[in-house]
Amino acid sequence: MSDKSLSIMIKAGIICVALCGLGMCVFWYPFYSSLCALGGVGPDLDPVTPAQSVTAYVMLTFYIVTSVPCFAVLGFSWKVASLIAKNELFTEKASVLLERSAVLLFADLAVFLIGNAVFCFTGTNVFAVFYFAVAAFGFIFAALLAAASRFTGKAAELREENEAII
């Protein structure tokens, strides 16, 4: 498989993940926030109180704000995929992009986990297991980004040394 075709496949994957993330932000989070604030669905619900409205907006804002760094990571990934197409993966630039992605994702995961724990303890997070599973997958992905950054940086150093010798 050529570098260009690998880059195209990675970019196609990034587009799919971005579309799923956009769907989460536009459809799932508003529905989920209102569902949690109201406590369910059906014709026999009590009228919405101001506290429930505030809870719904706080949850919606939290989930959308914690989604923004994920889209930034996708942007960094797109840049790395472009470097792959140019056969420039093992460069310091790629290593820096991967490291920034990992740091950003680790920081976002910390905020996401703390926020979900707060929602869980206040009794408003009815899908806590799902969100903690998402955080676990995010942690694995961030760790893989950190490892890729480290190994890409080492490969870039070796490449520079080899070019200097030749």
Residue frames as a rotation matrix with the C-alpha (Angstrom) as fourth column:
MET 1
0.587 0.810 0.000 0.00
0.810 -0.587 0.000 0.00
0.000 0.000 -1.000 0.00
SER 2
-0.226 -0.688 0.690 1.39
0.649 -0.634 -0.420 3.37
0.727 0.353 0.589 -0.97
ASP 3
-0.808 -0.154 -0.570 1.73
0.551 -0.543 -0.634 6.34
-0.212 -0.826 0.523 1.33
LYS 4
-0.865 0.501 -0.028 -0.83
-0.465 -0.780 0.418 8.26
0.188 0.375 0.908 -0.68
SER 5
-0.153 0.851 -0.502 -3.49
-0.105 0.492 0.864 5.53
0.983 0.185 0.014 -0.43
LEU 6
-0.339 -0.026 -0.941 -2.80
0.872 0.367 -0.324 5.13
0.354 -0.930 -0.102 3.29
SER 7
-0.968 -0.041 -0.249 -3.24
0.132 -0.923 -0.362 8.88
-0.215 -0.383 0.898 3.72
ILE 8
-0.588 0.803 -0.097 -6.55
-0.533 -0.294 0.793 8.76
0.609 0.518 0.601 1.82
MET 9
-0.064 0.557 -0.828 -7.81
0.418 0.769 0.484 5.91
0.906 -0.315 -0.282 4.02
ILE 10
-0.602 -0.208 -0.771 -6.84
0.798 -0.193 -0.571 7.77
-0.030 -0.959 0.283 7.19
LYS 11
-0.964 0.255 -0.080 -8.53
-0.259 -0.965 0.048 10.94
-0.065 0.067 0.996 5.96
ALA 12
-0.317 0.888 -0.334 -11.69
-0.256 0.259 0.931 8.95
0.913 0.381 0.145 5.11
GLY 13
-0.146 0.194 -0.970 -11.65
0.818 0.575 -0.008 7.58
0.556 -0.795 -0.243 8.67
ILE 14
-0.873 -0.209 -0.441 -11.19
0.431 -0.752 -0.498 11.08
-0.227 -0.625 0.747 10.07
ILE 15
-0.754 0.656 0.036 -14.18
-0.497 -0.605 0.622 12.31
0.430 0.451 0.782 8.05
CYS 16
-0.074 0.741 -0.667 -16.32
0.205 0.666 0.717 9.42
0.976 -0.084 -0.201 9.37
VAL 17
-0.349 -0.120 -0.929 -15.32
0.925 0.116 -0.363 10.12
0.152 -0.986 0.071 12.97
ALA 18
-0.990 -0.023 -0.138 -15.95
0.043 -0.988 -0.147 13.85
-0.133 -0.151 0.979 12.49
LEU 19
-0.485 0.871 -0.081 -19.43
-0.403 -0.141 0.904 13.15
0.776 0.471 0.419 11.09
CYS 20
0.018 0.445 -0.895 -20.21
0.648 0.677 0.350 10.87
0.762 -0.586 -0.276 14.04
GLY 21
-0.641 -0.337 -0.690 -18.96
0.755 -0.437 -0.489 13.55
-0.137 -0.834 0.534 16.44
LEU 22
-0.931 0.354 0.084 -21.05
-0.307 -0.888 0.341 16.18
0.196 0.292 0.936 14.69
GLY 23
-0.162 0.899 -0.406 -24.07
-0.024 0.408 0.913 13.89
0.986 0.158 -0.045 14.98
MET 24
-0.204 0.016 -0.979 -23.41
0.924 0.334 -0.187 13.52
0.324 -0.942 -0.083 18.69
CYS 25
-0.886 -0.230 -0.402 -23.20
0.379 -0.860 -0.342 17.31
-0.267 -0.456 0.849 19.14
VAL 26
-0.819 0.571 -0.056 -26.24
-0.491 -0.647 0.583 18.14
0.297 0.505 0.811 17.02
PHE 27
0.004 0.901 -0.433 -28.61
-0.422 0.394 0.816 15.29
0.906 0.179 0.382 17.86
TRP 28
0.044 0.028 -0.999 -27.54
0.575 0.817 0.048 13.11
0.817 -0.576 0.020 20.77
TYR 29
-0.814 -0.470 -0.342 -26.35
0.532 -0.363 -0.765 15.70
0.236 -0.804 0.546 23.31
PRO 30
-0.713 0.612 0.342 -29.49
-0.623 -0.777 0.093 17.89
0.323 -0.147 0.935 23.09
PHE 31
0.225 0.820 -0.526 -31.74
-0.368 0.571 0.734 14.83
0.902 0.028 0.430 23.34
TYR 32
-0.096 -0.366 -0.926 -29.70
0.650 0.681 -0.337 13.30
0.753 -0.635 0.172 26.15
SER 33
-0.947 -0.308 0.087 -29.53
0.156 -0.681 -0.715 16.56
0.280 -0.664 0.694 28.13
SER 34
-0.386 0.879 0.280 -33.25
-0.812 -0.468 0.348 17.11
0.437 -0.093 0.894 27.93
LEU 35
0.284 0.461 -0.840 -33.94
-0.061 0.884 0.464 13.45
0.957 -0.080 0.279 28.76
CYS 36
-0.421 -0.538 -0.730 -31.73
0.696 0.324 -0.640 13.60
0.581 -0.778 0.238 31.86
ALA 37
-0.963 0.050 0.265 -33.15
-0.178 -0.856 -0.485 16.92
0.203 -0.514 0.833 33.02
LEU 38
-0.164 0.986 0.034 -36.76
-0.852 -0.159 0.498 15.82
0.497 0.053 0.866 32.57
GLY 39
-0.483 -0.104 0.869 -36.21
-0.706 0.634 -0.316 12.35
-0.518 -0.766 -0.380 33.97
GLY 40
-0.542 0.270 0.796 -37.84
0.413 0.910 -0.028 10.47
-0.732 0.313 -0.605 31.12
VAL 41
-0.909 0.331 -0.252 -40.33
-0.391 -0.469 0.792 10.71
0.144 0.819 0.556 28.29
GLY 42
-0.653 0.745 -0.139 -44.09
0.733 0.667 0.129 10.27
0.189 -0.017 -0.982 28.12
PRO 43
-0.163 0.695 0.700 -47.39
0.249 -0.658 0.711 12.08
0.955 0.290 -0.066 28.48
ASP 44
0.746 0.558 -0.364 -47.53
0.442 -0.007 0.897 11.90
0.497 -0.830 -0.252 32.29
LEU 45
-0.332 -0.926 -0.177 -44.42
0.835 -0.202 -0.511 14.03
0.438 -0.318 0.841 33.00
ASP 46
0.366 0.349 -0.863 -44.60
0.757 -0.651 0.058 16.90
-0.542 -0.674 -0.502 35.43
PRO 47
0.965 -0.035 0.259 -44.00
0.132 -0.790 -0.598 20.41
0.225 0.612 -0.758 34.06
VAL 48
0.137 -0.991 0.007 -40.36
0.762 0.101 -0.640 21.36
0.633 0.093 0.768 33.62
THR 49
0.784 0.038 -0.619 -38.97
0.523 -0.578 0.627 23.34
-0.334 -0.815 -0.473 36.54
PRO 50
0.849 -0.527 -0.029 -36.37
-0.489 -0.765 -0.420 26.11
0.199 0.371 -0.907 36.16
ALA 51
0.183 -0.815 0.550 -33.82
-0.704 0.282 0.652 23.87
-0.686 -0.507 -0.522 37.91
GLN 52
0.322 -0.019 0.947 -34.40
0.417 0.900 -0.124 21.13
-0.850 0.435 0.298 35.32
SER 53
0.967 0.033 0.253 -33.95
0.243 -0.421 -0.874 23.65
0.077 0.906 -0.416 32.50
VAL 54
0.575 -0.810 0.110 -30.68
-0.815 -0.556 0.164 24.87
-0.072 -0.185 -0.980 34.00
THR 55
0.115 -0.511 0.852 -29.49
-0.288 0.803 0.521 21.28
-0.951 -0.305 -0.054 34.40
ALA 56
0.655 0.185 0.733 -30.28
0.571 0.514 -0.640 20.52
-0.495 0.837 0.231 30.78
TYR 57
0.944 -0.296 0.147 -28.40
-0.109 -0.699 -0.707 23.59
0.312 0.651 -0.692 29.52
VAL 58
0.383 -0.842 0.380 -25.41
-0.829 -0.132 0.543 22.93
-0.407 -0.523 -0.749 31.80
MET 59
0.193 -0.280 0.940 -25.14
0.116 0.958 0.261 19.36
-0.974 0.058 0.218 30.54
LEU 60
0.829 0.169 0.533 -25.55
0.533 0.045 -0.845 20.39
-0.167 0.985 -0.053 26.91
THR 61
0.830 -0.553 0.071 -22.91
-0.516 -0.811 -0.276 23.11
0.210 0.192 -0.959 27.25
PHE 62
0.268 -0.749 0.607 -20.52
-0.632 0.339 0.697 20.77
-0.727 -0.570 -0.382 29.04
TYR 63
0.305 -0.124 0.944 -20.73
0.413 0.910 -0.014 18.05
-0.858 0.395 0.329 26.39
ILE 64
0.908 0.011 0.418 -20.38
0.398 -0.326 -0.858 20.44
0.127 0.945 -0.300 23.48
VAL 65
0.703 -0.695 0.150 -17.42
-0.710 -0.697 0.099 22.25
0.036 -0.176 -0.984 25.09
THR 66
0.095 -0.695 0.713 -15.65
-0.466 0.602 0.649 18.94
-0.880 -0.394 -0.266 25.79
SER 67
0.633 0.148 0.760 -16.25
0.529 0.634 -0.564 17.93
-0.565 0.759 0.323 22.16
VAL 68
0.943 -0.237 -0.234 -14.29
-0.329 -0.774 -0.541 20.89
-0.053 0.588 -0.807 20.75
PRO 69
0.061 -0.990 0.126 -10.83
-0.839 0.017 0.544 19.50
-0.540 -0.139 -0.830 21.66
CYS 70
0.035 0.005 0.999 -11.78
0.225 0.974 -0.013 16.20
-0.974 0.226 0.033 20.01
PHE 71
0.899 0.291 0.328 -12.37
0.387 -0.173 -0.906 18.04
-0.207 0.941 -0.268 16.74
ALA 72
0.632 -0.757 -0.165 -9.00
-0.762 -0.646 0.047 19.78
-0.142 0.096 -0.985 17.20
VAL 73
-0.135 -0.656 0.742 -7.37
-0.375 0.727 0.575 16.35
-0.917 -0.201 -0.344 17.57
LEU 74
0.464 0.358 0.810 -9.05
0.586 0.562 -0.584 15.32
-0.664 0.746 0.052 14.31
GLY 75
0.980 -0.149 -0.133 -7.56
-0.200 -0.751 -0.629 18.42
-0.006 0.643 -0.766 12.68
PHE 76
0.151 -0.973 0.174 -4.08
-0.866 -0.045 0.499 17.49
-0.477 -0.226 -0.849 13.91
SER 77
-0.027 -0.097 0.995 -4.67
0.116 0.988 0.100 13.94
-0.993 0.118 -0.016 12.65
TRP 78
0.885 0.376 0.275 -5.61
0.329 -0.084 -0.941 15.31
-0.330 0.923 -0.198 9.24
LYS 79
0.678 -0.703 -0.214 -2.29
-0.734 -0.659 -0.163 17.20
-0.027 0.268 -0.963 9.14
VAL 80
-0.167 -0.735 0.658 -0.41
-0.577 0.614 0.539 14.03
-0.799 -0.290 -0.526 10.06
ALA 81
0.361 0.368 0.857 -2.24
0.441 0.742 -0.505 12.15
-0.821 0.561 0.105 7.30
SER 82
0.992 -0.051 -0.116 -1.14
-0.124 -0.574 -0.810 14.87
-0.025 0.817 -0.575 4.87
LEU 83
0.215 -0.972 0.090 2.45
-0.923 -0.172 0.343 14.39
-0.318 -0.157 -0.935 6.04
ILE 84
-0.011 -0.153 0.988 2.11
-0.010 0.988 0.153 10.66
-1.000 -0.008 -0.013 5.37
ALA 85
0.831 0.398 0.389 1.06
0.376 0.115 -0.920 11.43
-0.411 0.910 -0.054 1.79
LYS 86
0.819 -0.570 -0.066 4.21
-0.509 -0.668 -0.543 13.53
0.265 0.478 -0.837 1.37
ASN 87
0.557 -0.588 -0.586 6.37
0.511 0.800 -0.316 10.79
0.655 -0.123 0.746 2.94
GLU 88
-0.319 -0.622 0.715 7.22
-0.237 -0.678 -0.696 13.15
0.918 -0.391 0.069 5.83
LEU 89
0.713 0.660 -0.235 5.83
0.027 0.309 0.951 11.12
0.700 -0.684 0.203 8.72
PHE 90
0.521 -0.583 -0.624 9.17
0.853 0.382 0.355 10.63
0.031 -0.717 0.696 10.45
THR 91
-0.250 -0.520 0.817 9.84
0.367 -0.832 -0.416 14.31
0.896 0.196 0.399 11.03
GLU 92
-0.910 -0.135 -0.393 9.87
0.415 -0.320 -0.852 16.55
-0.011 -0.938 0.347 14.06
LYS 93
-0.723 0.690 0.030 6.74
-0.660 -0.703 0.266 18.31
0.205 0.173 0.963 12.75
ALA 94
0.011 0.730 -0.683 4.75
-0.256 0.663 0.704 15.05
0.967 0.167 0.194 12.80
SER 95
-0.437 -0.255 -0.863 6.05
0.686 0.525 -0.503 14.23
0.582 -0.812 -0.054 16.26
VAL 96
-0.996 0.069 -0.055 4.97
-0.023 -0.802 -0.597 17.62
-0.086 -0.593 0.800 17.58
LEU 97
-0.397 0.906 -0.147 1.50
-0.752 -0.229 0.618 17.28
0.526 0.356 0.772 16.03
LEU 98
0.028 0.373 -0.927 1.05
0.176 0.911 0.372 13.84
0.984 -0.174 -0.041 17.59
GLU 99
-0.704 -0.353 -0.616 2.27
0.652 0.022 -0.758 15.08
0.281 -0.935 0.215 20.97
ARG 100
-0.891 0.434 0.134 -0.10
-0.452 -0.874 -0.179 18.06
0.040 -0.220 0.975 20.92
SER 101
-0.107 0.880 -0.462 -2.95
-0.527 0.344 0.777 15.72
0.843 0.327 0.427 20.05
ALA 102
-0.157 -0.013 -0.988 -2.12
0.561 0.822 -0.100 13.41
0.813 -0.570 -0.122 22.94
VAL 103
-0.920 -0.233 -0.314 -1.78
0.390 -0.489 -0.780 16.24
0.028 -0.841 0.541 25.49
LEU 104
-0.699 0.712 0.062 -5.00
-0.676 -0.686 0.270 17.88
0.235 0.146 0.961 24.31
LEU 105
0.037 0.737 -0.674 -6.90
-0.290 0.654 0.699 14.59
0.956 0.169 0.238 24.45
PHE 106
-0.432 -0.237 -0.870 -5.55
0.701 0.518 -0.489 13.69
0.567 -0.822 -0.058 27.92
ALA 107
-0.995 0.066 -0.072 -6.57
-0.009 -0.797 -0.604 17.12
-0.097 -0.600 0.794 29.25
ASP 108
-0.416 0.897 -0.150 -10.01
-0.777 -0.264 0.572 16.87
0.473 0.355 0.806 27.65
LEU 109
-0.068 0.359 -0.931 -10.49
0.155 0.926 0.346 13.37
0.986 -0.121 -0.118 29.07
ALA 110
-0.809 -0.252 -0.531 -9.69
0.550 -0.005 -0.835 14.60
0.207 -0.968 0.143 32.57
VAL 111
-0.835 0.551 -0.013 -12.34
-0.530 -0.810 -0.251 17.32
-0.149 -0.202 0.968 32.30
PHE 112
-0.215 0.770 -0.601 -14.79
-0.641 0.353 0.681 14.87
0.736 0.532 0.418 30.68
LEU 113
-0.320 0.043 -0.946 -14.33
0.457 0.882 -0.115 12.29
0.830 -0.469 -0.302 33.45
ILE 114
-0.942 -0.034 -0.333 -14.64
0.316 -0.414 -0.854 14.83
-0.109 -0.910 0.401 36.26
GLY 115
-0.670 0.733 -0.120 -17.77
-0.742 -0.652 0.158 16.34
0.037 0.195 0.980 34.68
ASN 116
-0.096 0.643 -0.760 -19.37
-0.372 0.685 0.626 12.95
0.923 0.343 0.173 34.19
ALA 117
-0.609 -0.146 -0.780 -18.55
0.607 0.548 -0.576 11.97
0.511 -0.824 -0.245 37.76
VAL 118
-0.949 0.298 -0.103 -20.26
-0.169 -0.757 -0.631 15.15
-0.266 -0.582 0.769 38.96
PHE 119
-0.339 0.863 -0.374 -23.30
-0.862 -0.125 0.492 14.43
0.378 0.489 0.786 36.79
CYS 120
-0.263 0.185 -0.947 -23.31
0.084 0.982 0.168 10.85
0.961 -0.035 -0.274 38.05
PHE 121
-0.800 -0.117 -0.589 -23.22
0.576 0.125 -0.807 11.88
0.169 -0.985 -0.033 41.72
THR 122
-0.816 0.560 -0.143 -25.96
-0.471 -0.788 -0.395 14.46
-0.334 -0.255 0.907 41.20
GLY 123
-0.374 0.679 0.632 -28.14
0.259 0.730 -0.632 11.77
-0.891 -0.073 -0.449 39.66
THR 124
0.399 0.549 -0.734 -28.48
-0.503 -0.538 -0.676 13.38
-0.766 0.639 0.061 36.23
ASN 125
-0.354 -0.618 -0.703 -26.21
-0.934 0.194 0.299 11.07
-0.048 0.762 -0.646 34.22
VAL 126
0.509 0.665 0.546 -28.35
-0.624 0.723 -0.297 8.11
-0.592 -0.190 0.783 33.22
PHE 127
0.958 -0.236 -0.160 -25.85
0.021 0.618 -0.786 6.85
0.285 0.750 0.598 30.62
ALA 128
0.605 -0.757 0.248 -22.80
-0.717 -0.382 0.584 6.99
-0.347 -0.531 -0.773 32.89
VAL 129
0.302 -0.503 0.810 -21.51
0.170 0.864 0.474 3.57
-0.938 -0.006 0.346 31.82
PHE 130
0.712 0.012 0.702 -21.58
0.701 0.043 -0.711 4.62
-0.039 0.999 0.023 28.16
TYR 131
0.879 -0.359 0.316 -19.70
-0.259 -0.913 -0.317 7.84
0.402 0.197 -0.894 28.82
PHE 132
0.456 -0.756 0.470 -17.10
-0.621 0.108 0.776 6.14
-0.638 -0.646 -0.420 31.00
ALA 133
0.398 -0.285 0.872 -16.58
0.569 0.822 0.009 3.58
-0.720 0.492 0.490 28.20
VAL 134
0.860 -0.083 0.504 -16.12
0.385 -0.544 -0.745 6.46
0.336 0.835 -0.436 25.74
ALA 135
0.734 -0.614 0.292 -13.54
-0.680 -0.656 0.329 7.94
-0.010 -0.440 -0.898 28.14
ALA 136
0.384 -0.601 0.701 -11.72
-0.099 0.728 0.679 4.60
-0.918 -0.330 0.220 28.34
PHE 137
0.534 -0.167 0.829 -11.49
0.815 0.362 -0.452 4.38
-0.225 0.917 0.329 24.55
GLY 138
0.900 -0.197 0.388 -10.36
-0.035 -0.922 -0.387 8.00
0.434 0.335 -0.837 24.47
PHE 139
0.615 -0.705 0.354 -7.65
-0.595 -0.120 0.794 7.23
-0.517 -0.699 -0.494 27.02
ILE 140
0.339 -0.476 0.812 -6.40
0.473 0.832 0.290 4.30
-0.813 0.286 0.507 24.92
PHE 141
0.691 -0.033 0.722 -6.35
0.688 -0.276 -0.671 6.51
0.222 0.960 -0.168 21.81
ALA 142
0.881 -0.382 0.280 -4.49
-0.425 -0.898 0.113 9.28
0.208 -0.219 -0.953 23.67
ALA 143
0.449 -0.741 0.498 -1.93
-0.289 0.407 0.866 6.76
-0.845 -0.534 -0.032 24.93
LEU 144
0.391 -0.273 0.879 -1.44
0.795 0.582 -0.172 5.49
-0.464 0.766 0.444 21.37
LEU 145
0.862 -0.071 0.502 -0.96
0.252 -0.799 -0.546 9.08
0.440 0.597 -0.671 20.18
ALA 146
0.741 -0.618 0.263 1.64
-0.615 -0.469 0.634 9.66
-0.269 -0.631 -0.728 22.90
ALA 147
0.296 -0.635 0.714 3.48
0.190 0.771 0.607 6.47
-0.936 -0.044 0.349 21.94
ALA 148
0.564 -0.051 0.824 3.34
0.825 0.080 -0.560 7.36
-0.038 0.995 0.087 18.24
SER 149
0.940 -0.230 0.253 4.70
-0.202 -0.970 -0.133 10.81
0.276 0.074 -0.958 19.06
ARG 150
0.534 -0.769 0.350 7.59
-0.491 0.055 0.870 9.36
-0.688 -0.637 -0.348 21.01
PHE 151
0.160 -0.476 0.865 8.52
0.508 0.791 0.341 6.81
-0.846 0.385 0.368 18.36
THR 152
0.753 0.120 0.647 8.06
0.637 -0.377 -0.672 9.29
0.163 0.918 -0.360 15.52
GLY 153
0.880 -0.463 0.105 10.39
-0.474 -0.846 0.243 11.70
-0.024 -0.264 -0.964 17.32
LYS 154
0.252 -0.812 0.527 13.01
-0.225 0.480 0.848 8.98
-0.941 -0.333 -0.062 17.77
ALA 155
0.330 -0.082 0.940 12.69
0.811 0.534 -0.238 7.96
-0.482 0.842 0.242 14.13
ALA 156
0.953 0.026 0.302 13.11
0.187 -0.835 -0.517 11.62
0.239 0.550 -0.801 13.09
GLU 157
0.611 -0.783 0.121 16.31
-0.622 -0.379 0.685 11.84
-0.491 -0.494 -0.718 15.14
LEU 158
0.080 -0.570 0.818 17.66
0.244 0.807 0.539 8.66
-0.966 0.156 0.204 13.55
ARG 159
0.635 0.222 0.740 16.73
0.761 -0.012 -0.649 9.91
-0.135 0.975 -0.176 10.11
GLU 160
0.953 -0.298 0.061 18.58
-0.287 -0.947 -0.144 13.18
0.101 0.120 -0.988 10.71
GLU 161
0.317 -0.873 0.372 21.64
-0.483 0.188 0.855 11.30
-0.816 -0.450 -0.362 11.98
ASN 162
0.180 -0.207 0.962 21.64
0.624 0.780 0.052 9.02
-0.761 0.590 0.269 8.94
GLU 163
0.843 0.163 0.512 21.31
0.517 -0.505 -0.691 11.97
0.147 0.847 -0.510 6.57
ALA 164
0.803 -0.595 0.017 24.15
-0.558 -0.743 0.369 13.74
-0.207 -0.306 -0.929 8.38
ILE 165
0.133 -0.769 0.625 26.42
-0.096 0.618 0.781 10.69
-0.986 -0.164 0.008 8.01
ILE 166
0.294 0.033 0.955 25.62
0.859 0.429 -0.279 10.24
-0.419 0.903 0.098 4.33
